[in-house]
Amino acid sequence: MAAILAIASSYKGHIIDSSVVAIGEVGLTGEIRTVTAINQRLAEVRRLGFERCIMPVQDKEKLIRPEGLKLTMVKTIKDAFLAAQI
C-alpha cells in the first residue's frame, strides 16, 4: 500500500506528511489485506517516530495500540487515498 500511495501522491503532486506510514497489501480488486505480525510492526513504527499509521482493518481485540500512534483503518485503496488526503 505504501508504494501505491507514494505513486498516487507523486502523480497528483500532493506530499504525504512525513509522520504518516502505511502498512498493508493491496489485492487486485483494490482491497487492503492484513499482514502478519501487525503488533510488532506497529511497535516498530512508533519506535521510529511515526505518529499516524494507515493500515488494514484488524481485529481490535488482538490489536495492541502503541501510545502516541494514531491508527486509521481502511478497507480499500480508495479509503487509503482519502486517509492520506490524496
N, C-alpha and C positions, 0 to 999 in steps of 0.2 A: 504494500500500500504506500509506503514512503516514497518509492520510486515513481509511482503514478502521480502522487501529489506533487512531487518535485517537477515532473514534466508538465503537468497541467498549470502549475504556478508560473513556470517559465513561459509557456505559451500565452497565458493571459497577462503576463507582465506584472504579476502580483507576488510580493515577497511574503512568505510564511514566517511568522515570528520565530526567532531562533530558540525560544524557550519551549517550542512545541515539538513533540516526537510522535511518530506514527508506528504502530505495531499491527500486523495482520497480513494475511494472504488474501489476494483478490482472485475470485473464481472467474470463469469465462463469461458468466452472465452478470458480473458486477457485484456479486455478493462478497462480503468480507467474512473470511473464515477465521476461526480461532487458531491459536498457536499453542504449542506445548510450553510448559514451564513459565506460565504467564506471571506468577508471583515473583519469581526470580528476575524476570525481565523488568518488571515494574520497579523492583528494589534497585536494580542497576540503573534504570532510567533516572530515578530520583537521586541516586548517589552521584550521577554525572551532572546534576544540576538542572535538569529539565523540570518545568513547572506544570506542564499540561501534556496529556497523552491521549491521542486519538486511537481507539482500539476497538476490536470486535466486541459485540455483546457477549458477556460472560455470565456464568452462574455466580450471582453476587454473594451467595453464602460461602463459596470457596475462595472468593477473591480477597486478597489482603491489600488494602489501600495504604501505600506509604504516606506518611504525614507530609503535607505540603504539595502533594501531587494531585492535580485535578484530572479526573478521568472523564472523557467524552466517548461514550459507546455508540458505535454505528453499525448498521446492518448492510448498507450498500456503499459503493464508491460515491454515489451521488450524495449520500449523507456525509461522507468524509469530506467531499468538496465543500459542502455547506459548513461543516465544523471548522475547516481550515480557512474559511472565508475566501474561497476561490470562485 
